[in-house]
């Protein structure tokens, strides 16, 4: 369901019907963040940026509680368009016609005009996942990482399946986003040295790259 009154962008009825139909087919669950966690989009999106997120720093035994993760977005004033859960469930937190605050400062080599402004040109997808010990070092101490159940580290097959379906849908509805590695990127590629997600445990071959 699209938020009403949150954007000046005109959404034609056929486009709305197509998006609603796609969401139903993908079983996308609306879990919208407050409007202050996003803004009106003024540029056509050309990229998808992939991330991981969890609440492992606060609860290593139950790091993927969705309400806890939602609270992180609220606390830090950030956002993403989608979150994919461990069983492949897809939640929409921000409508695509609005800018989500997920990319921050950075630049892509072939798109330098997007420097520090990737949010305007992208759709953000967070996956509930935990990276390697090295990738998580800035977020948690080594002994806490060692206490995590190994089954909670990395990504699940269900997540890859849902991500593939979501990417197919996004690229179908947004012809400016090409389904290749130049346009579907990791946060760590846009902000190397600052961000480590989706990290080395993310298998790009499972989404066709």
PyMOL commands that set and color helices and strands:
alter all, ss='L'
color gray80, all
select helices_A, chain A and resi 13-26+35-37+66-76+112-114+118-121+142-146+150-152+157-173+187-190+204-207
alter helices_A, ss='H'
color red, helices_A
select strands_A, chain A and resi 29-30+38-40+47-53+82-84+90-92+98-100+122-128+184-186
alter strands_A, ss='S'
color yellow, strands_A
deselect
rebuild
show_as cartoon
